[in-house]
Each structure stands twice: as C-alpha cells, then as structure tokens.
Amino acid sequence: MMNNMRVLKRVLAGLLAVLITTTAFFWVIPYVATNVDRNTYSQLSIDLIPEHVYRDMYVGDLNSDQLDDVVLTGFQSLQIAMQNQSGEFQLSTLLGARETYGGLVVTDLDGDADPDICCRNSTSSFVVLYNDGSADFANRSFYSVDSAQNIRSLFPFHLEYENRTDIGLTLSGDDYRICLYSNNGHGDFSLNLTISCSSIPVAVTGVDPDQNGRGEIAMLHNDGNFTVVSSVYPSNASLFINIGQWIGYIDNAWILPVDLDDDSTKDFLVVVNDGPRSSRIVFLRTSATGFSGSPVVWSFASAFLGASLADLDNDGDSDFIFTQLSGVTTVFENDQNGIPNRHMILPSQSLPHSPTTMRTNLSEYPSVAVINQVDEYLVDYNHMEITVVSRETGVLAESIWFASHFMHNPILLAGRVASAVTGIALIIIVVKLLSLTKRPDS
C-alpha cells in the first residue's frame, strides 16, 4: 500500500503542477487581461462576415442612444454594427454584394443632425444613404460619374465658409482629376468643380490648415509633390513642397492634418508605403506663411495598413494611430512639442487595418478599434477588435500585454478543456489517497 501511495503522491504532484500552469495561462491571465486596471488594456471582438474584404470603418452614434456604433464597407457589402447597453454589437447589411464599396464619409449631409452615409457604390458611382434618426437608411440616392473614369477615393470637404459637408472624388481614366460635388444643404449633390492633375493623386483629403473656414484640399502625388490648393481657386497652390527625395517610390499613402506644435495651424503627417517592407512617416510643419523647416522623416521596416487621429489621452489634441503589416497597432502621443516621443504598441490577432476609435461601456475615453483579417491554420474569419486602454490623466500610460489576444483562438478552448480534465483527474487521485489513508495496514 505504501508503494501505491508514493506513486499516487507523485502523480498528484505532477497533476497539481499541470493544473496550476493551465489554470494560470488559459483562465487567470485572459481573465485579468479583460478586467484590467490602469496601465493595462483589454480587447473585445465583433465577428464579421468570413471571407469579406473590408476596407473602411467609421465609428459614431447612429441612433442617438449615446453609444458608438460602427459602419463598415468592403468589396462585398456596406454594413452597420449597432451597440446595445450591454456593450454587444448587432451586425446588419445595408447594401448587398456590388462591385466595390469604399471611401467612406459618415456625417450629417441633409441638415437634420443625424449622421448619414456616403460611399463609393461601384467604380463609376457613389451612394448617399440618409439616416432617419433611428439608424434606418432606407432613403438613398445614387450618383454616377463619367463611365470612362474610375472612382479611386472619396473624401469630405467644405466649400468656402459653408457649414454643410460637400463630397470630393478622386478619378482616374484617360487622365486624373478631382471632382468636387456641392451639397445644397438637404443632401442633394451636384458637380461644382473639376481639378485636373498632371500626375497621379495617391492621397487626397479635405483640410483647413489656416483655420479660416475656407475649404482646401491636400494632395500627395506619385511624383512626391505635396500641395494644398483652395477649393475655389484651384490654379493657385497655397502650399507646396516636394517630398520625393525623402520617400522615393509611393505605393499608397494617408494624409493626416493635425496641429503638432500648438500654434493654431494645421500641420501634416504624411504616411507613405514605398514597398511591402518599407514605409515612411513624414512630419510637415506649417506656419501662417507656409511650410516651416525641413521635413522630419521616420522609416519603418513594415508597410502601413491604415492611419488615423484621435484624442486618446483626453488632453485636447489628436494622437496618432497606425496599423502595420507586422501585425501591430502603434499609438503615438501628441505632446504639442513638434515630434512625438511617447508611444504604445498594441498586438493584434493578425493583420489590423483601417484604425479608428470608439467609446464603449468599458471606458470613458475613446478606445482604439481596428479591423482584423484572420487567415491562420486554426481560424479563418474576419473580426473587429476594440482595444480598451486604461490611462493616467493626460498621459498615455505604458501598456502591459496579457494573453488576451488568444480569447477567440481554439487553442484557448483546448487549453481550458485540458485544465478541466486535469482538475477532475486531480480530484479522483485525492479521493483515492484519502481512501488508502483510512484503510488499516495489513
């Protein structure tokens, strides 16, 4: 009997070690990661339609319930995900399979204070969906462009001293042009102005760098020319610089207008991919008279998949969010001293793109949200990941990465099953030991 007890005790010790390890890794750490205190972050996920290719994402309150909802566009559909009071999301499709969706604008377009949706509907048309206030977008209008032209991108802008949002299109075909569609204030659009381009406009956005209320357009061309032109007088460039010597070939790019030095003038972050494993961030600082100083250029060994701005530390300025092909989301703090020097790296499950921010019931501050495209051996689906970062007031806190990104992985489920089986075996061994202990020696 003594030999049996020694064997059982050794088995008990081994099972106890396995139980402690599996419980810690597959139960405790994921629980802590989703119930974190300051200086940490947690992640939650919204499952999307498998095999869909999503391109753009917008976050905002679509039905005036004080909760952020989500608008998603891609090659197959235009969708919304409505958030309820429990922090859960219900996904629904507004428009079904078409040629392509992309170039997303979500703002009040018809003057009723409810956010409407405008996006590309095909290669030669765009659509406006009007919100009735309850996130019902049944009323919609379609607009076509020259059939010889393809819509490359779509962006919002404002004509001179107007409060309503107009729509700009970047077109390609026999030539390259930017078409500006004027809003009559009720959500009806008509072509107002066409700007011809001598080279390919890779990135275009509406901007008001001098804060004078007059709409202007920032453009980066494939030859490295970066210009800001007036929407009313397109022949006169108000700002111009060639950044080709710092970035070389331009594959794709994003333009982020942001005040870097607290001088009430918009500066620019130009995010450029110049190859699958090479990218640049160019800091262009402006003053009342134009660009000031030489550009500051950061180089990276991984391509960018998206870039956006948001005030993540509640200090009144816009911080920078970048997603990369390496599978990480990087957040830089804008400290209003010119060039940022503090950042956080947030790991994702796979390839994060189209970053934005949203408010959830988990945090009073905006949280980073990205679309993840997952294509691995054990899982094959799309999802939207929301990273809730706990912060110290006014400072982006250092982040601690727990194993929360395993929360939707089958490995986690297998580990928890193994932990449960080990626990049951441990109970059986303990009961056996107790029965042997009570049995008198013979």
BAGUDO-810458 format. One record per residue (C-alpha): residue in one letter; x, y, z negated; residue number from 1. Coordinates in pm, 1 decimal, padded with zeros to 6 digits. Layout:
<sevos>
residu  xx  yy  zz  num
A  X  Y  Z  NUM
...
</sevos>
This chain:
<sevos>
residu  xx  yy  zz  num
M  00000.0  00000.0  00000.0  1
M  00290.0  00234.0  -00077.9  2
N  00423.4  00192.5  00276.5  3
N  00079.1  00273.7  00415.7  4
M  00061.9  00586.4  00202.8  5
R  00407.4  00703.3  00321.5  6
V  00305.7  00657.0  00683.1  7
L  -00022.8  00835.8  00629.7  8
K  00150.0  01123.4  00449.2  9
R  00392.8  01166.6  00738.7  10
V  00105.7  01160.5  00985.9  11
L  -00078.0  01407.6  00762.0  12
A  00220.4  01645.9  00761.1  13
G  00251.1  01625.1  01139.5  14
L  -00119.1  01684.8  01196.1  15
L  -00113.5  01974.1  00949.5  16
A  00171.1  02138.8  01144.0  17
V  -00017.5  02089.9  01473.0  18
L  -00336.9  02226.9  01318.7  19
I  -00163.5  02538.1  01183.3  20
T  00007.5  02604.6  01518.1  21
T  -00300.5  02553.7  01737.5  22
T  -00524.9  02746.2  01498.2  23
A  -00286.3  03041.4  01494.3  24
F  -00228.1  03050.2  01870.6  25
F  -00572.9  02963.9  02002.3  26
W  -00801.2  03106.4  01728.4  27
V  -00636.8  03361.1  01498.3  28
I  -00430.4  03562.6  01749.3  29
P  -00713.4  03602.1  02006.3  30
Y  -00948.7  03699.1  01721.8  31
V  -00706.2  03962.0  01592.1  32
A  -00649.4  04088.2  01945.7  33
T  -01018.8  04161.0  01989.7  34
N  -01068.4  04304.0  01640.0  35
V  -00760.7  04523.2  01621.9  36
D  -00682.0  04824.9  01411.0  37
R  -00472.1  05129.5  01512.2  38
N  -00158.0  05084.6  01723.0  39
T  -00306.7  04781.9  01899.9  40
Y  -00550.5  04713.8  02178.8  41
S  -00814.1  04462.7  02272.1  42
Q  -00962.7  04361.8  02604.7  43
L  -01309.1  04267.1  02722.8  44
S  -01411.4  04147.5  03064.5  45
I  -01701.7  04177.1  03308.4  46
D  -01718.8  03885.5  03552.8  47
L  -01768.3  03996.0  03913.9  48
I  -01866.5  03802.7  04226.6  49
P  -01596.8  03547.0  04317.1  50
E  -01404.4  03597.1  04641.8  51
H  -01531.8  03953.3  04686.8  52
V  -01266.1  04211.0  04765.1  53
Y  -01331.6  04517.8  04551.8  54
R  -01173.6  04847.5  04649.7  55
D  -01308.7  05131.2  04437.3  56
M  -01462.9  05176.6  04095.2  57
Y  -01640.9  05466.0  03922.8  58
V  -01744.1  05484.5  03558.4  59
G  -02016.4  05712.6  03420.7  60
D  -02360.9  05725.5  03262.4  61
L  -02608.5  05644.2  03540.2  62
N  -02931.1  05638.5  03335.7  63
S  -02878.4  05898.7  03058.1  64
D  -02854.7  05643.5  02774.2  65
Q  -02518.4  05782.7  02651.6  66
L  -02340.3  05464.4  02768.8  67
D  -02092.9  05440.4  03053.9  68
D  -02196.7  05222.0  03347.7  69
V  -01988.7  05105.4  03645.1  70
V  -02016.8  05147.4  04023.8  71
L  -01813.1  04906.2  04238.9  72
T  -01750.2  04898.0  04612.6  73
G  -01573.5  04643.1  04827.7  74
F  -01572.6  04462.4  05158.7  75
Q  -01893.9  04274.0  05077.9  76
S  -02118.7  04493.4  04869.6  77
L  -02196.7  04803.6  04667.8  78
Q  -02277.7  04709.7  04307.9  79
I  -02352.2  04862.4  03968.8  80
A  -02292.0  04714.8  03622.7  81
M  -02522.6  04867.7  03359.5  82
Q  -02405.0  04870.1  02996.7  83
N  -02651.3  04799.9  02715.0  84
Q  -02636.6  04896.8  02346.4  85
S  -02452.9  04573.9  02263.5  86
G  -02167.9  04659.4  02498.4  87
E  -02271.3  04394.3  02753.0  88
F  -02299.1  04461.1  03127.8  89
Q  -02562.4  04351.8  03379.1  90
L  -02433.6  04334.5  03737.1  91
S  -02668.7  04408.3  04028.6  92
T  -02623.5  04470.8  04401.0  93
L  -02743.8  04791.8  04566.7  94
L  -02640.3  04712.4  04923.8  95
G  -02553.3  04370.7  05061.1  96
A  -02289.7  04242.9  05298.5  97
R  -02183.9  04502.8  05555.6  98
E  -01864.0  04576.8  05742.0  99
T  -01699.6  04756.6  05452.2  100
Y  -01757.4  04987.4  05160.4  101
G  -01503.8  05224.6  05017.8  102
G  -01415.3  05583.8  04949.8  103
L  -01643.8  05630.1  04650.6  104
V  -01796.3  05957.4  04527.0  105
V  -02036.4  05949.2  04231.0  106
T  -02172.0  06286.6  04119.5  107
D  -02490.7  06492.2  04134.6  108
L  -02549.4  06556.9  04505.9  109
D  -02917.0  06660.2  04513.2  110
G  -02930.1  06909.7  04224.5  111
D  -03130.2  06704.2  03970.9  112
A  -02835.4  06649.9  03728.9  113
D  -02833.5  06269.8  03784.0  114
P  -02520.6  06108.6  03934.4  115
D  -02577.9  05998.2  04294.0  116
I  -02354.1  05771.3  04503.2  117
C  -02182.6  05840.2  04834.0  118
C  -01955.9  05583.9  05000.4  119
R  -01841.7  05455.6  05333.9  120
N  -02101.3  05218.1  05479.7  121
S  -01913.1  05095.8  05786.5  122
T  -01616.7  05201.7  05994.4  123
S  -01823.0  05481.9  06150.7  124
S  -02089.1  05574.6  05892.9  125
F  -02136.2  05671.8  05531.2  126
V  -02435.7  05647.0  05299.1  127
V  -02580.0  05864.3  05020.0  128
L  -02786.7  05687.1  04751.0  129
Y  -02999.5  05916.6  04535.1  130
N  -03045.8  05837.3  04165.6  131
D  -03398.6  05885.1  04028.4  132
G  -03259.6  05922.5  03674.7  133
S  -03305.5  05559.8  03571.7  134
A  -03032.3  05415.8  03797.0  135
D  -03284.0  05333.1  04071.7  136
F  -03112.9  05413.5  04402.8  137
A  -03392.4  05313.6  04641.6  138
N  -03389.0  05652.6  04818.4  139
R  -03089.1  05676.0  05052.7  140
S  -02964.6  05848.2  05367.9  141
F  -02718.9  05725.8  05631.2  142
Y  -02483.5  05945.1  05835.9  143
S  -02289.5  05843.4  06146.1  144
V  -01968.5  05984.9  06288.1  145
D  -01822.9  05966.1  06638.1  146
S  -01820.2  05595.3  06730.1  147
A  -01470.1  05637.2  06869.6  148
Q  -01349.4  05732.6  06522.4  149
N  -01294.8  05516.3  06214.1  150
I  -01350.4  05644.1  05860.8  151
R  -01022.7  05594.5  05672.7  152
S  -01125.5  05759.4  05346.1  153
L  -01396.7  05969.4  05183.3  154
F  -01349.3  06235.4  04914.2  155
P  -01541.0  06511.0  04731.3  156
F  -01459.2  06880.2  04763.6  157
H  -01624.4  07219.9  04717.3  158
L  -01669.8  07490.6  04978.2  159
E  -01589.3  07845.0  04880.9  160
Y  -01735.5  07943.5  04540.8  161
E  -02009.4  07680.5  04553.6  162
N  -02112.2  07465.9  04259.0  163
R  -02252.7  07181.1  04466.3  164
T  -02036.6  06891.3  04584.9  165
D  -01960.0  06852.4  04954.1  166
I  -01809.3  06546.6  05126.3  167
G  -01489.8  06515.3  05327.8  168
L  -01396.5  06231.9  05564.3  169
T  -01056.6  06131.1  05698.9  170
L  -01099.2  05989.6  06050.1  171
S  -00868.7  05802.6  06285.4  172
G  -00909.3  05711.5  06651.3  173
D  -00756.6  05876.8  06955.1  174
D  -00640.6  06142.8  06709.4  175
Y  -00651.1  06211.0  06336.4  176
R  -00889.2  06459.9  06185.0  177
I  -01057.5  06563.3  05862.4  178
C  -01429.9  06635.8  05881.0  179
L  -01597.7  06840.6  05608.7  180
Y  -01970.8  06786.0  05554.6  181
S  -02156.9  07064.3  05378.4  182
N  -02424.7  06987.6  05116.4  183
N  -02739.7  07201.6  05138.8  184
G  -02789.7  07162.2  04762.4  185
H  -03054.7  06892.1  04794.8  186
G  -02826.7  06609.0  04903.3  187
D  -02858.0  06661.5  05279.4  188
F  -02527.0  06687.6  05466.1  189
S  -02423.0  06844.9  05795.4  190
L  -02083.7  06873.6  05964.9  191
N  -01932.7  07209.5  05873.9  192
L  -01566.8  07199.4  05976.9  193
T  -01315.3  06974.3  06152.9  194
I  -00941.5  06994.4  06084.2  195
S  -00711.6  06833.1  06343.9  196
C  -00394.6  06665.1  06215.0  197
S  -00070.8  06628.4  06410.2  198
S  00033.2  06323.6  06203.1  199
I  -00145.5  06053.4  06006.1  200
P  -00301.9  06176.3  05679.2  201
V  -00218.4  05894.2  05436.1  202
A  -00380.9  06052.0  05128.3  203
V  -00634.6  06337.0  05109.2  204
T  -00820.6  06487.9  04815.4  205
G  -01019.6  06799.5  04732.1  206
V  -00847.8  07033.1  04486.3  207
D  -00846.8  07385.3  04347.3  208
P  -00481.9  07433.2  04239.6  209
D  -00506.9  07804.6  04161.3  210
Q  -00839.1  07767.8  03973.5  211
N  -01007.6  08041.7  04178.8  212
G  -01322.0  07840.5  04257.8  213
R  -01236.4  07814.0  04627.2  214
G  -01219.8  07460.3  04757.4  215
E  -00889.8  07348.5  04906.5  216
I  -00763.3  07018.2  05039.1  217
A  -00434.5  06846.0  04952.4  218
M  -00293.2  06615.7  05220.7  219
L  00008.4  06386.3  05241.8  220
H  00102.9  06279.5  05596.0  221
N  00307.5  05981.4  05705.8  222
D  00594.8  06212.7  05807.9  223
G  00632.1  06331.3  05449.3  224
N  00456.4  06666.0  05492.9  225
F  00253.8  06760.3  05185.3  226
T  00017.1  07051.6  05241.6  227
V  -00265.1  07223.4  05059.8  228
V  -00497.5  07404.4  05300.6  229
S  -00802.8  07620.3  05249.5  230
S  -01127.8  07452.4  05349.2  231
V  -01240.4  07782.2  05500.0  232
Y  -00920.1  07882.5  05680.8  233
P  -00754.1  07553.7  05776.5  234
S  -00490.1  07712.1  06000.3  235
N  -00324.2  07883.3  05703.7  236
A  -00146.4  07645.0  05468.8  237
S  -00140.8  07792.5  05120.5  238
L  00118.9  07539.3  05000.8  239
F  00363.6  07327.1  05198.3  240
I  00658.5  07100.7  05123.0  241
N  00816.4  06800.3  05295.0  242
I  00893.1  06519.8  05051.0  243
G  01006.1  06269.8  05314.9  244
Q  01371.4  06296.2  05209.5  245
W  01282.3  06155.7  04867.1  246
I  01038.7  05881.5  04966.3  247
G  01116.8  05769.5  05321.9  248
Y  00853.0  05544.8  05480.4  249
I  00498.4  05591.9  05346.5  250
D  00275.3  05285.1  05335.1  251
N  -00012.0  05421.0  05122.6  252
A  -00044.8  05689.7  04858.1  253
W  -00256.3  05867.9  04595.6  254
I  -00264.3  06239.4  04512.7  255
L  -00341.6  06336.3  04150.6  256
P  -00393.0  06710.6  04079.5  257
V  -00301.5  06777.6  03714.6  258
D  -00158.2  07058.4  03502.7  259
L  00181.9  06934.1  03382.4  260
D  00311.1  07244.3  03203.8  261
D  00006.7  07423.7  03059.3  262
D  00028.3  07723.2  03295.0  263
S  -00336.4  07701.1  03417.0  264
T  -00215.3  07599.8  03763.6  265
K  -00268.1  07251.5  03903.2  266
D  00049.3  07056.4  03973.4  267
F  00056.2  06732.1  04172.6  268
L  00155.8  06374.1  04111.8  269
V  00208.7  06203.0  04446.6  270
V  00214.2  05824.7  04407.9  271
V  00364.5  05652.4  04712.0  272
N  00430.1  05293.4  04816.9  273
D  00717.5  05273.6  05065.8  274
G  00730.9  04893.7  05071.9  275
P  00592.7  04584.0  04893.5  276
R  00864.1  04608.0  04626.8  277
S  00935.9  04977.4  04631.1  278
S  00735.3  05278.2  04515.3  279
R  00780.1  05637.0  04401.3  280
I  00609.5  05892.8  04180.4  281
V  00685.8  06248.1  04293.4  282
F  00617.7  06533.7  04049.9  283
L  00541.4  06859.2  04234.4  284
R  00509.6  07160.4  04005.0  285
T  00336.7  07473.9  04127.7  286
S  00305.4  07835.0  04020.5  287
A  00087.7  08124.5  04132.4  288
T  00317.9  08175.0  04432.8  289
G  00366.5  07813.9  04547.4  290
F  00581.3  07514.4  04460.8  291
S  00837.6  07579.2  04187.5  292
G  01167.5  07396.1  04152.9  293
S  01274.4  07073.2  04320.4  294
P  01051.2  06766.4  04305.3  295
V  01122.7  06509.9  04034.6  296
V  01114.2  06155.1  04172.8  297
W  01076.1  05830.0  03978.3  298
S  01147.1  05499.7  04154.9  299
F  00988.1  05162.6  04077.7  300
A  01062.8  04807.7  04193.1  301
S  00694.0  04716.3  04236.0  302
A  00418.9  04857.2  04455.8  303
F  00130.7  05052.5  04304.4  304
L  -00226.4  04925.1  04337.2  305
G  -00400.9  05234.0  04200.1  306
A  -00361.0  05561.9  04012.4  307
S  -00595.0  05788.5  03815.8  308
L  -00615.7  06058.1  03547.9  309
A  -00792.8  06069.6  03210.7  310
D  -00755.1  06230.3  02869.5  311
L  -00672.9  05917.0  02670.2  312
D  -00536.7  06081.6  02354.7  313
N  -00808.7  06343.9  02307.4  314
D  -00574.5  06643.6  02330.7  315
G  -00744.9  06825.2  02617.8  316
D  -00513.9  06731.8  02905.3  317
S  -00510.0  06449.6  03160.0  318
D  -00284.0  06149.5  03108.6  319
F  -00175.8  05920.6  03392.9  320
I  -00280.7  05560.0  03459.4  321
F  -00103.1  05340.9  03715.0  322
T  -00159.1  04977.1  03811.2  323
Q  00116.6  04778.7  03978.2  324
L  00167.7  04465.3  04184.6  325
S  00380.7  04330.2  03897.8  326
G  00053.6  04280.2  03704.7  327
V  00078.3  04559.7  03451.5  328
T  -00111.2  04881.3  03383.6  329
T  00110.3  05169.4  03268.5  330
V  -00020.2  05476.1  03086.5  331
F  00194.2  05791.2  03066.1  332
E  00119.3  06064.0  02815.5  333
N  00090.6  06418.0  02949.9  334
D  00256.2  06628.4  02679.7  335
Q  00230.6  06953.6  02881.2  336
N  00610.5  06986.0  02888.1  337
G  00651.6  06914.2  03257.3  338
I  00758.3  06549.6  03290.0  339
P  00604.0  06279.5  03064.3  340
N  00834.1  06078.8  02837.7  341
R  00596.4  05851.4  02641.2  342
H  00412.9  05554.5  02786.5  343
M  00236.3  05227.6  02711.4  344
I  00241.8  04908.5  02917.4  345
L  -00080.8  04704.9  02912.1  346
P  -00050.2  04348.9  03053.5  347
S  -00338.2  04219.6  03266.2  348
Q  -00453.6  03874.6  03367.0  349
S  -00346.6  03908.9  03727.1  350
L  -00339.1  04190.8  03984.7  351
P  -00503.5  04503.0  03837.0  352
H  -00614.8  04776.5  04075.1  353
S  -00848.2  05078.4  04101.6  354
P  -00790.7  05207.0  03745.5  355
T  -01037.3  05436.2  03574.5  356
T  -01158.5  05494.5  03218.0  357
M  -01483.1  05440.6  03032.6  358
R  -01638.6  05479.6  02688.0  359
T  -01762.9  05165.8  02515.5  360
N  -01922.4  05099.9  02178.0  361
L  -01577.6  04979.0  02065.1  362
S  -01409.1  05318.2  02075.9  363
E  -01494.8  05687.4  02068.1  364
Y  -01210.4  05760.4  02310.4  365
P  -01203.1  05668.4  02679.0  366
S  -01058.5  05323.0  02742.6  367
V  -00861.2  05201.0  03041.8  368
A  -01065.3  04994.7  03289.5  369
V  -00926.0  04809.1  03591.2  370
I  -01048.0  04554.5  03845.2  371
N  -00856.2  04226.5  03835.5  372
Q  -00827.5  03991.8  04131.1  373
V  -00756.5  03644.6  03991.9  374
D  -00622.7  03365.5  04209.3  375
E  -00446.8  03105.2  03996.5  376
Y  -00442.0  02729.1  03964.4  377
L  -00693.3  02709.6  03682.1  378
V  -00921.0  03004.0  03761.0  379
D  -01044.9  03170.3  04078.3  380
Y  -01269.3  03471.5  04023.7  381
N  -01281.9  03849.7  04002.5  382
H  -01346.7  04042.2  03686.0  383
M  -01329.9  04393.8  03548.1  384
E  -01106.9  04430.1  03245.9  385
I  -01150.9  04703.0  02983.6  386
T  -00858.2  04773.1  02752.4  387
V  -00965.7  04949.9  02433.2  388
V  -00664.3  05129.6  02286.7  389
S  -00672.6  05241.6  01922.6  390
R  -00493.4  05573.2  01884.1  391
E  -00346.2  05809.4  01634.2  392
T  -00491.8  06158.4  01674.0  393
G  -00326.5  06345.7  01960.2  394
V  -00056.6  06083.2  02019.1  395
L  -00053.7  05775.8  02238.7  396
A  00035.0  05505.0  01987.6  397
E  00277.5  05225.6  02063.9  398
S  00088.5  04914.0  02171.0  399
I  00126.4  04558.6  02042.4  400
W  00033.6  04282.6  02283.2  401
F  -00150.5  03985.3  02141.7  402
A  -00267.0  03686.2  02344.3  403
S  -00599.6  03849.1  02426.3  404
H  -00545.3  03807.1  02799.8  405
F  -00595.8  03432.8  02750.5  406
M  -00952.6  03491.6  02636.6  407
H  -01101.7  03387.3  02970.6  408
N  -00845.4  03116.0  03054.9  409
P  -00931.7  02743.3  03045.5  410
I  -00600.2  02687.9  02864.5  411
L  -00751.5  02867.2  02566.4  412
L  -01053.6  02635.6  02570.8  413
A  -00831.8  02326.1  02590.8  414
G  -00620.3  02454.6  02302.5  415
R  -00924.7  02514.0  02086.9  416
V  -01056.2  02164.1  02163.4  417
A  -00715.9  02019.5  02066.8  418
S  -00722.1  02222.7  01746.3  419
A  -01069.5  02095.5  01658.0  420
V  -00973.7  01731.1  01730.0  421
T  -00662.0  01771.1  01516.6  422
G  -00872.6  01911.5  01233.0  423
I  -01110.3  01613.4  01249.3  424
A  -00817.0  01367.8  01250.3  425
L  -00669.1  01553.1  00952.6  426
I  -00992.8  01512.4  00757.3  427
I  -01000.9  01138.2  00836.4  428
I  -00640.3  01095.5  00713.2  429
V  -00712.0  01287.6  00392.9  430
V  -01016.3  01069.5  00322.0  431
K  -00805.9  00756.7  00385.0  432
L  -00534.9  00878.9  00148.7  433
L  -00788.4  00952.0  -00122.3  434
S  -00936.2  00601.5  -00090.5  435
L  -00588.8  00444.2  -00119.0  436
T  -00506.7  00658.7  -00420.9  437
K  -00818.5  00544.3  -00605.6  438
R  -00756.5  00175.4  -00524.8  439
P  -00575.3  -00011.3  -00811.3  440
D  -00234.0  -00171.2  -00735.7  441
S  -00247.1  -00546.1  -00673.1  442
</sevos>
